[in-house]
Amino acid sequence: MPRLSDSMEEGTILKWLMSDGDEVQRGDPLAEIETDKATLTYEADAAGVLTIVAAAGETHPIGTVIAHLGTGGNGAAPADAPVAEPAPAQADAPVAEPAPALAQPAPPTPTPESSSGRVKASPLARRIARERGIDLHHVAGSGPGGRIVRDDVETAVAPAAPASPAPAAPPTAAAGTSQPVSAKGTVSVEQLTRTQQLIARRMAESKATIPDFTLRSEIDMEACVALRSELKALGSEVPSYNDMVVKACALALGEFPRANGSYRDGHFELHGRVNVGVAVASPGALVVPTVFDADRKSLREIAHETRALAERVRDGSVTPPELSGGTFTVSNLGMYGVNDFTAVINPPQVAILAVGQLAERAVVHEGALTARHTMGVTLSCDHRILYGADAAQFLARVRALLEQPLALVF
């Protein structure tokens, strides 16, 4: 299992793009692998004959063997064939009647021994069988060449499982009317994807380990609304208000290095590049692609890049490098009518800016009550590195840039 992203610990083989025994060339697509960040195509790094070890649907940690690639090409296949010849000799020997005898001690250790006549099963299937006391000799395999995979073991267990609750069923039937599953009704279990597992792990880590605090501010966006109208009239690509926020944050991060840093193992790390992550909702998950060197890019470049990244997130074509390297995050829920909210810091980043809805509100401006476009923002900060005064100055700079947005254009 290859490492396809910096935070990847394990991967799930969604499907093999080549078949067992196929001759492959360097660069040929071998399999689709789901990581903690995206689904990627794994390409062969050498030529040879493919021997699949791990079946589709299986999850394995980095470094686990999922296939062998013989480097001898067609020459390797004949070389292996004669070696396989002794195996039939052993297979033909029905004197392996002792094999059933070996199956007797098998109940204590249900996993078949690794020998020429062993049951073909994936490591994950063997582990599940061992944990549940399943004899693999009685399980039919649906994988390549009859190989037993996880689903085969689980479906083999499924029929047995209801059998034990069955005795408990009579009391329920006797107790009342029908067979109520629970007071909450029927419960359907939904397994987490790699991305959802990563989000759950990082958010739990964030709340458990980061002593955070929040600052809230109301930003007068009247000048941004006017600027956007002017750009629209000129017929150029019109940046969204979120693009303006990203640019303002990027410029402010350059002035406040700690807001662009990380806290690690008792020391501060101040990053040389300003890479702003933009939270994008995707089916079933929240993904944060990165706008690299956002402080050096024009507002138009940021607008073009954020649109392209959002599209790639939604169609599943975003790559791990595009999801890595962020030093700060902007999360915007204003389009859903949310006025303000508190976002969870994405470790090892120091802060995240939650952006609310931009709308006309009654405010006092220059001594008079009037309607102006305002937007609420909330900055969540890691107090171990970003202290109250520094965070307040950073947020004030973001507000100033948005209230006088000409600095964002140049």
Residue pairs with C-beta under 8 A, 6 or more apart in sequence:
1 10
1 11
1 33
1 54
1 60
1 61
1 62
1 63
1 64
1 66
2 11
2 33
2 42
2 62
3 62
4 11
4 33
4 35
4 40
4 42
4 320
5 35
5 36
5 37
5 38
5 320
5 323
5 324
6 320
6 324
7 36
7 37
7 198
7 324
8 35
8 36
8 37
8 62
8 320
9 36
9 61
9 62
10 59
10 60
10 61
10 62
10 194
11 33
11 34
11 35
11 59
11 60
11 62
11 194
12 33
12 34
12 57
12 58
12 59
12 194
13 31
13 32
13 33
13 54
13 55
13 56
13 57
13 58
13 59
13 60
13 66
14 31
14 32
14 33
14 34
14 39
14 56
14 57
15 31
15 32
15 56
16 30
16 31
16 52
16 56
16 144
17 29
17 30
17 31
17 32
17 41
18 24
18 28
18 29
18 30
18 31
18 50
19 50
19 52
19 144
20 50
20 51
20 52
20 144
20 145
21 49
21 50
21 51
21 77
22 49
22 50
23 47
23 48
23 49
23 50
23 73
23 74
24 30
24 44
24 47
24 48
24 49
24 50
24 69
25 44
25 47
26 44
26 45
26 46
26 47
27 43
27 44
28 43
28 44
29 41
29 42
29 43
29 44
30 42
30 43
30 44
30 50
30 67
31 41
31 42
31 56
31 66
31 67
32 39
32 40
32 41
32 42
33 39
33 40
33 41
33 42
34 193
34 194
35 194
35 320
36 194
36 195
36 197
36 198
37 194
37 195
37 198
37 287
37 320
37 323
37 324
38 195
38 316
38 318
38 319
38 320
38 323
39 316
40 319
40 320
44 50
44 69
46 69
46 71
47 69
47 71
47 73
48 69
48 70
48 71
48 72
48 73
48 76
49 69
49 70
49 72
49 73
49 74
49 76
49 77
50 67
50 68
50 69
51 67
51 68
51 69
51 70
52 66
52 67
52 144
53 65
53 66
53 67
53 68
53 122
54 60
54 64
54 65
54 66
54 67
54 122
54 123
54 124
55 122
55 143
55 144
55 147
55 149
55 150
56 143
56 149
57 149
57 150
57 151
58 66
58 122
58 124
58 149
58 150
59 124
60 66
60 123
60 124
64 123
70 76
70 77
70 80
72 79
86 116
87 116
90 96
90 116
90 117
91 116
91 117
96 117
99 117
102 113
103 135
103 137
106 112
106 135
106 137
107 133
107 135
109 130
110 129
110 130
110 133
110 134
110 135
110 136
111 126
111 127
111 129
111 130
111 136
112 118
112 119
112 121
112 126
112 136
112 137
119 136
119 137
119 139
119 148
120 141
120 143
120 145
120 146
120 147
120 148
121 129
121 136
121 139
121 141
121 147
121 148
121 149
121 153
122 143
122 147
122 148
122 149
122 150
124 149
124 150
125 136
125 148
125 149
125 150
125 152
125 153
126 136
128 134
128 150
128 153
128 154
129 135
129 136
129 139
129 153
132 153
132 157
134 153
134 156
134 157
136 148
136 153
138 156
139 148
139 152
139 153
139 156
140 146
140 148
140 152
141 147
141 148
141 149
141 152
142 148
142 149
142 151
142 152
143 149
143 152
169 179
172 179
172 180
173 179
181 187
192 200
193 284
193 285
195 284
195 285
195 287
196 284
196 285
199 285
199 286
202 346
202 347
203 344
205 347
206 212
206 344
206 345
206 346
206 347
207 344
209 347
210 345
210 347
210 382
210 384
211 382
211 383
211 384
212 345
212 380
212 381
212 382
212 383
213 380
213 381
213 383
213 388
213 391
214 342
214 378
214 379
214 380
214 381
215 378
215 379
215 381
215 388
215 391
215 392
215 395
216 340
216 376
216 377
216 378
216 379
217 376
217 377
217 379
217 395
217 396
217 399
218 374
218 375
218 376
218 377
219 374
219 375
219 376
219 377
219 398
219 399
219 402
219 403
220 363
220 365
220 372
220 373
220 374
220 403
221 241
221 358
221 373
221 374
221 375
221 402
221 403
222 372
222 373
223 402
223 403
223 404
223 405
224 241
224 244
224 373
224 402
224 405
225 358
225 373
227 405
227 406
227 409
228 238
228 239
228 241
228 244
231 238
231 239
232 238
236 300
237 300
237 303
237 304
238 303
239 247
239 299
239 300
239 302
239 303
240 303
240 306
241 334
241 358
241 375
242 278
242 306
242 330
242 332
242 334
242 355
243 299
243 302
243 303
243 306
244 299
244 402
244 405
244 408
245 330
245 332
245 353
245 355
245 377
245 398
245 402
246 276
246 278
246 291
246 294
246 302
246 306
246 330
247 294
247 297
247 299
247 302
247 401
247 408
248 398
248 401
248 402
248 405
248 408
249 276
249 294
249 328
249 330
249 353
249 398
250 274
250 276
250 291
250 294
250 295
250 297
250 302
251 295
251 397
251 401
251 407
251 408
252 259
252 394
252 397
252 398
252 401
253 259
253 260
253 274
253 276
253 295
253 327
253 328
253 394
254 260
254 274
254 295
255 394
255 397
256 390
256 393
256 394
256 397
257 270
258 268
258 270
258 350
258 385
258 386
258 390
259 328
259 350
259 351
259 381
259 386
259 390
259 391
259 394
260 270
260 271
260 274
260 327
260 328
260 350
261 268
261 269
261 270
261 271
261 327
261 350
261 385
262 268
262 269
262 271
262 327
262 348
262 349
262 350
262 385
263 269
263 348
263 350
263 382
263 384
263 385
264 348
268 385
269 348
271 327
273 292
273 293
273 325
273 327
274 293
274 294
274 295
274 296
274 327
274 328
275 290
275 291
275 292
275 293
275 294
275 325
275 326
275 327
275 328
276 290
276 291
276 294
276 326
276 327
276 328
276 329
276 330
277 288
277 289
277 290
277 291
277 326
277 328
277 329
277 330
277 346
277 349
278 288
278 289
278 290
278 291
278 306
278 309
278 310
278 329
278 330
279 286
279 287
279 288
279 329
279 330
279 331
279 332
279 343
280 286
280 287
280 288
280 289
280 309
280 310
280 313
280 314
282 313
282 314
282 316
283 314
287 313
287 318
287 323
288 323
288 326
288 329
288 346
289 309
289 310
289 312
289 313
289 318
289 322
289 323
290 309
290 322
290 323
290 324
290 325
290 326
291 297
291 302
291 305
291 306
291 309
292 325
294 302
297 305
298 409
299 408
299 409
309 318
309 322
312 318
312 319
312 322
326 346
326 349
327 349
328 349
328 350
328 351
328 352
328 353
329 343
329 346
329 349
329 351
329 352
329 353
330 352
330 353
330 355
331 343
331 352
331 353
331 354
331 355
332 354
332 355
333 341
333 354
333 355
333 356
333 357
334 355
334 356
334 357
334 358
334 375
335 357
336 357
337 357
338 356
338 357
339 356
339 357
339 359
339 376
340 354
340 356
340 376
340 377
340 378
341 354
341 356
341 378
342 354
342 378
342 380
343 352
343 353
343 354
343 378
343 380
344 352
344 380
345 351
345 352
345 380
345 381
345 382
346 352
349 382
350 381
350 382
350 385
350 386
351 379
351 380
351 381
351 382
351 386
351 391
351 394
352 379
352 380
353 377
353 378
353 379
353 380
353 398
354 377
354 378
354 379
354 380
355 375
355 377
356 375
356 376
356 377
356 378
357 375
357 376
358 373
358 374
358 375
359 373
359 374
359 375
360 371
360 372
360 373
360 374
361 371
361 372
361 373
361 374
362 369
362 370
362 371
363 369
363 370
363 371
363 372
363 374
364 370
365 372
375 402
377 395
377 398
377 399
379 391
379 394
379 395
381 391
386 394
401 407
401 408
402 408
